Amino acid sequence: MLADLGNFGKAMNIRYFIAAAAGLSLTACGQASQDGRSKPGVVEAMPSTETLPAYDAQGVISSLDGQILTLDHDGASAAGLKPGRSQFKAYADVIAEAPIAPGTRVKFQVKKTSTGLELSKLEPRE
């Protein structure tokens, strides 16, 4: 009977060891994912474009899809923007009171940012 208790004790020790090892490995996995550079739900701040030069141009609205405004325009040579059709990032404060119906003739200002072309001003053209 004492031999049976000894085997029972060894079996319990092995179970405790396996449970402890599993718990430690799960804890280590959780810490590894938290230490990574990519953290879900964290939004990186965009650098300010206030100090960037703005270039004037004019054109006709082709479409608006989310934050992307497509314009047929006559270019802005100082910005290196050739005449044609281009897509511009447009934030809500720029297009809030601007005409955004396709076919509308507009004057606009564009800034060259690290992520592409961004509208800084948009207004109707007579």
Residue frames relative to the residue before (quaternion, step in Angstrom):
aa qw qx qy qz dx dy dz
M 1.0000 0.0000 0.0000 0.0000 0.00 0.00 0.00
L 0.6363 0.5127 -0.3354 0.4687 3.58 1.00 -0.73
A 0.6069 0.5478 -0.3526 0.4553 3.58 1.10 -0.63
D 0.6360 0.5204 -0.3257 0.4675 3.58 1.04 -0.77
L 0.6496 0.5054 -0.3187 0.4702 3.61 0.99 -0.78
G 0.6249 0.5396 -0.3351 0.4539 3.60 1.05 -0.71
N 0.6614 0.4854 -0.2992 0.4872 3.60 0.99 -0.86
F 0.6229 0.5402 -0.3304 0.4594 3.55 1.06 -0.79
G 0.6519 0.5172 -0.3023 0.4648 3.59 0.98 -0.86
K 0.6512 0.5033 -0.3124 0.4744 3.61 1.00 -0.83
A 0.6440 0.5209 -0.3191 0.4605 3.59 1.02 -0.86
M 0.6526 0.5023 -0.3138 0.4727 3.60 1.00 -0.81
N 0.6362 0.5289 -0.3291 0.4553 3.61 1.00 -0.80
I 0.6472 0.5083 -0.3151 0.4729 3.58 1.00 -0.84
R 0.6446 0.5156 -0.3203 0.4648 3.61 0.96 -0.83
Y 0.6532 0.5010 -0.3127 0.4739 3.59 0.94 -0.86
F 0.6394 0.5284 -0.3215 0.4567 3.58 0.99 -0.83
I 0.6658 0.4952 -0.2986 0.4715 3.60 0.90 -0.94
A 0.6562 0.5045 -0.3112 0.4669 3.60 0.94 -0.87
A 0.6609 0.5012 -0.3077 0.4662 3.58 0.95 -0.85
A 0.6531 0.5089 -0.3132 0.4651 3.59 0.96 -0.85
A 0.6482 0.5070 -0.3200 0.4695 3.60 0.96 -0.80
G 0.6542 0.5177 -0.3097 0.4561 3.57 0.95 -0.85
L 0.6657 0.4970 -0.3006 0.4684 3.58 0.95 -0.85
S 0.6628 0.5010 -0.3207 0.4548 3.59 0.93 -0.80
L 0.6404 0.5047 -0.3288 0.4765 3.61 1.02 -0.70
T 0.6356 0.5184 -0.3265 0.4697 3.57 1.01 -0.76
A 0.6538 0.5107 -0.3112 0.4636 3.58 0.95 -0.83
C 0.6303 0.5272 -0.3355 0.4608 3.60 1.01 -0.73
G 0.6530 0.5172 -0.3104 0.4580 3.57 0.95 -0.83
Q 0.6682 0.4862 -0.3037 0.4741 3.59 0.96 -0.80
A 0.6316 0.5361 -0.3432 0.4426 3.59 0.96 -0.73
S 0.6902 0.4636 -0.2966 0.4699 3.58 0.90 -0.82
Q 0.6489 0.5054 -0.3272 0.4652 3.61 1.10 -0.54
D 0.6680 0.5088 -0.3011 0.4520 3.59 1.13 -0.59
G 0.5067 0.6713 -0.4172 0.3443 3.62 1.23 -0.27
R 0.6178 -0.5740 0.3985 0.3606 3.57 -1.26 0.40
S 0.7099 0.4249 -0.2562 0.4999 3.58 1.04 -0.68
K 0.0100 -0.7925 0.6087 -0.0349 3.53 -0.59 1.16
P 0.4071 -0.7271 0.4881 0.2595 3.59 -0.58 1.09
G 0.7906 0.3183 -0.2444 0.4625 3.53 -1.12 0.74
V 0.6075 0.5300 -0.3667 0.4643 3.62 1.25 -0.04
V 0.1806 -0.7833 0.5898 0.0774 3.57 -0.78 1.07
E 0.3390 -0.7398 0.5448 0.2027 3.55 -0.81 1.01
A 0.4636 -0.6755 0.5011 0.2786 3.57 -1.01 0.83
M 0.3633 -0.7107 0.5628 0.2147 3.55 -1.01 0.87
P 0.4949 -0.6501 0.4740 0.3283 3.59 -0.98 0.74
S 0.5692 -0.6131 0.4340 0.3342 3.56 -1.13 0.70
T 0.2636 -0.7598 0.5755 0.1483 3.56 -1.08 0.78
E 0.3376 0.7816 -0.4718 0.2291 3.60 1.28 0.11
T 0.7438 0.4243 -0.2340 0.4603 3.61 0.90 -0.83
L 0.5306 0.6287 -0.4161 0.3873 3.60 1.22 -0.14
P 0.5108 -0.6377 0.4666 0.3387 3.61 -1.05 0.65
A 0.2776 -0.7399 0.5920 0.1578 3.56 -1.16 0.73
Y 0.2032 -0.7829 0.5818 0.0856 3.56 -1.01 0.89
D 0.3676 -0.7475 0.5201 0.1889 3.57 -0.88 1.04
A 0.1090 0.7590 -0.6369 0.0799 3.53 -1.17 0.74
Q 0.2050 -0.7520 0.6048 0.1637 3.55 -1.33 0.04
G 0.1139 0.8036 -0.5751 0.1028 3.52 -1.19 0.55
V 0.4784 -0.6246 0.5352 0.3075 3.50 -1.35 -0.40
I 0.4564 -0.6883 0.4920 0.2754 3.58 -0.89 0.94
S 0.2333 -0.7653 0.5885 0.1169 3.53 -0.91 0.97
S 0.7711 -0.2335 0.1761 0.5656 3.60 0.84 -0.97
L 0.1960 -0.7251 0.6429 0.1500 3.52 -1.38 0.29
D 0.0337 0.7843 -0.6156 0.0693 3.55 -0.74 1.11
G 0.8034 -0.1076 0.0210 0.5852 3.57 -0.11 1.30
Q 0.7848 -0.2354 0.2143 0.5317 3.55 -0.59 -1.18
I 0.6111 0.5566 -0.3479 0.4424 3.60 1.25 0.03
L 0.1030 -0.7827 0.6137 0.0103 3.54 -0.63 1.25
T 0.1898 -0.7778 0.5926 0.0888 3.57 -0.80 1.07
L 0.0435 -0.8093 0.5848 -0.0334 3.55 -0.79 1.11
D 0.2710 -0.6622 0.6662 0.2104 3.52 -1.25 0.64
H 0.0573 0.8454 -0.5181 0.1163 3.59 -0.42 1.17
D 0.4982 -0.6605 0.4796 0.2925 3.53 -1.33 0.28
G 0.6264 -0.6104 0.3058 0.3762 3.57 1.24 0.44
A 0.1724 -0.7207 0.6581 0.1333 3.50 -1.43 0.09
S 0.2747 -0.8234 0.4718 0.1545 3.55 0.06 1.31
A 0.6151 0.5580 -0.3530 0.4309 3.62 1.04 -0.69
A 0.7067 0.4251 -0.2489 0.5078 3.59 1.15 -0.61
G 0.4778 -0.6647 0.4411 0.3678 3.57 1.28 -0.17
L 0.4733 0.6610 -0.4350 0.3871 3.57 1.26 0.45
K 0.2604 -0.7871 0.5455 0.1230 3.56 -0.46 1.23
P 0.5963 -0.5605 0.4213 0.3910 3.60 -1.13 0.54
G 0.4538 0.6647 -0.5091 0.3052 3.55 -1.09 0.75
R 0.6275 -0.4900 0.4219 0.4337 3.53 -1.18 -0.64
S 0.0472 0.8006 -0.5929 0.0723 3.56 -0.80 1.06
Q 0.3442 -0.7028 0.5807 0.2244 3.52 -1.29 0.44
F 0.1012 -0.7938 0.5997 0.0084 3.53 -0.97 0.97
K 0.4240 -0.6440 0.5624 0.2985 3.55 -1.13 0.67
A 0.0336 -0.8027 0.5948 -0.0276 3.58 -0.82 1.03
Y 0.2442 -0.7786 0.5642 0.1257 3.56 -0.61 1.14
A 0.7055 -0.5079 0.3108 0.3843 3.55 -1.24 0.54
D 0.6535 0.5242 -0.3384 0.4286 3.61 0.94 -0.76
V 0.6511 0.5038 -0.3202 0.4689 3.62 1.14 -0.49
I 0.7885 0.3307 -0.1717 0.4893 3.60 0.89 -0.87
A 0.3711 0.7684 -0.4667 0.2324 3.61 1.26 -0.03
E 0.8170 0.1696 -0.0761 0.5459 3.61 0.81 -0.92
A 0.5043 0.6574 -0.4154 0.3756 3.57 1.27 0.16
P 0.5119 -0.6090 0.4919 0.3536 3.57 -1.17 0.47
I 0.0372 -0.8362 0.5472 0.0029 3.59 -0.68 0.99
A 0.3897 0.7128 -0.4925 0.3122 3.58 1.19 0.41
P 0.5393 -0.6147 0.4551 0.3524 3.61 -0.95 0.78
G 0.7575 0.3427 -0.2849 0.4771 3.55 -0.99 0.91
T 0.5326 0.6274 -0.4091 0.3940 3.61 1.24 -0.20
R 0.3515 -0.7192 0.5638 0.2031 3.57 -0.95 0.96
V 0.0106 -0.8288 0.5565 -0.0572 3.57 -0.76 1.07
K 0.2872 -0.6465 0.6654 0.2385 3.50 -1.47 0.28
F 0.0304 0.8164 -0.5756 0.0350 3.58 -0.96 0.74
Q 0.2645 -0.7009 0.6302 0.2040 3.50 -1.39 0.25
V 0.1318 -0.7903 0.5972 0.0374 3.53 -1.01 0.86
K 0.1620 -0.7566 0.6264 0.0942 3.55 -1.19 0.68
K 0.3485 -0.7045 0.5778 0.2198 3.55 -1.11 0.73
T 0.0466 -0.8032 0.5935 -0.0188 3.58 -0.58 1.20
S 0.6859 -0.4740 0.3466 0.4298 3.55 -1.27 0.08
T 0.7159 0.4231 -0.2514 0.4953 3.59 1.19 -0.46
G 0.7448 -0.3494 0.2159 0.5259 3.61 1.24 0.01
L 0.7098 -0.4220 0.3405 0.4497 3.55 -1.27 -0.43
E 0.0680 -0.8038 0.5909 -0.0107 3.55 -0.91 0.98
L 0.3875 -0.7071 0.5400 0.2414 3.56 -0.94 0.91
S 0.1443 -0.7904 0.5895 0.0834 3.56 -0.94 0.88
K 0.7849 0.0619 -0.0486 0.6146 3.61 1.27 -0.25
L 0.0416 0.7799 -0.6218 0.0581 3.55 -1.05 0.81
E 0.1584 0.7859 -0.5822 0.1349 3.58 -0.75 1.05
P 0.6103 -0.5662 0.3947 0.3889 3.60 -1.18 0.48
R 0.2752 -0.7364 0.5996 0.1499 3.53 -1.24 0.62
E 0.3931 -0.7204 0.5222 0.2318 3.56 -0.95 0.87
